Amino acid sequence: MTDAVLVKTIYIKSSREKVWAYLTEGKKLARWFHEADCDLVTPGKDYALLMESGSKGCWGKILEVEPPNRLVYTFTHDWLKGYETQVEWILRDVDGGTQLTMNHTGLDRSKADPFAMLSDHDKGWDEHLQRLRMVAGTA
């Protein structure tokens, strides 16, 4: 496999600004994914997403920030065996809410089993995005 992109699109009954806050604010990230050690708003800044134990679960570098429209960062964790992937979030207004699209690239180029990485992240993102839809659409 080469250049596979894991694409997820969901619709949230909430404003782009509110959804943006759930993608970038450390405490709000914790409600659907993992708490971040910083807000994800400063390009060039390293970040870590923390496990319940407080240990680093995922980490990377913030690459691009265009509030409240687009966020891009590198993303890795132990299973990726040192390889960095990239996650891009795109937010668009739709009638009554927000269309949120996530593009996760580079999973197929990791040193681990490429198909397993795509499949595992596909399932994992489904679970996380379902929680995001619930908390951002009702909070």
N, C-alpha and C positions, 0 to 999 in steps of 0.2 A: 504494500500500500504506500502511496505517496500523496502528500497534500490533502489528506482527508480533513474535512471540516465538520465538527459536530455542531449542528445548528438547532437551536431551540427557540421557538416563538410562543409567547403566552400573552394573554390579554388580562389586564388588571383594571378593575373599576376604581380608578384613582387617578389623580393628576400626575403628570410627568415629574413634577417637583417632589411629590411625596414618594414616588417609586425611586427617584434618584437618591433620596435620603436613605432608603433601605439598601441601596447598593453601595453607598459611600460612608455612612456614619457607623463607626465601630460598634456602638451599642445596639443599633438597629440591625446591623448585619447578624448579630448574635440571635436575633429573634427567628431567623430563617436559615442561617448557614453556620458561621462561626464568628465569635467576637474578634474584631480586628484590634491590633495594638495601636492603631492610629486611624484617623479618618482618611479615606482613599481619595484625596483631593489635590495632592501636590505631585506633579510630574517629576520623576527622578527619585522620588522617595521610596525606600524599601518598606515593606509592610510584612506582617505575619498575621495569620488567622489562627486563633488559639483554640486548643481543645479544652474540654471542661476541666481537665487537670491543670491547665495553664501552660502546658507545653505547646510548642509550635507545631501546628498540624499542616498548614500550607503556607507558602510564602512566595514573595516575588518583588517586582519593582513596578511602580505606577508609571506608565508610559505616556498616556494622553488623557486629558480631562477637558471635556466640553460640556459644562453643566447647562441644563439638565438633559442633554442629548446623547452624549457618547462618553464611554469610559473604557480604557484599554490598559491592561496590566499583564506582566508575565506571571506565570502560575506554576508552581511545582510542589511536590511533596515526596516523601520517602519512596513511595511505589514507583515514581518516575525515574528513580535511580540517577538523580543529578541533572536530568534533562529539563529545560524550561519550556513550557508551552505558553500560549498566549490566549487570553480571554478578552473578548470585545463585547460590550453591552451597547445596544442602540435603542433609544427610546423615541417613540413617535406618538403624537396625539392621534387618537381615534375617537369617533363619536361616543361619548360616555366614559372614556378612560384612556388607557395607555397601552400601546403595543410595545412589548419588550422582546427584543431579539438578542440572543447570545450566540456568538461564534467562538468556538473553542478550537484552536488550531495547534498542530504539532504533536498531538497524542500518538499518531501513527509513526512518529520518528524517534520515539523514546527507545532506550536500551531494553526496556521490558517488552513483553509480547504485545505488538501493536494492536491486534484485534481485541485482545483482552482489555487493553487500556481504553480503547474506544467504547467497548461494550460496558465496562464498569462505570466509566464517566457518564455515558448515556443514561444509565439507570440512576446513578447518583444525582445528576442534575435534575432529572424528572422529580425526584423526591424533594430536593431543595426548592425547586421552582414552584412546586405545589404549595409548600409552606409560605414562600414569598407571596404568592397570589392571595393566600388567606390573610396574612398579617398586613400586607400593604393595602389590600382591598377593603379591610374592615377596621383597621386601627385608627 
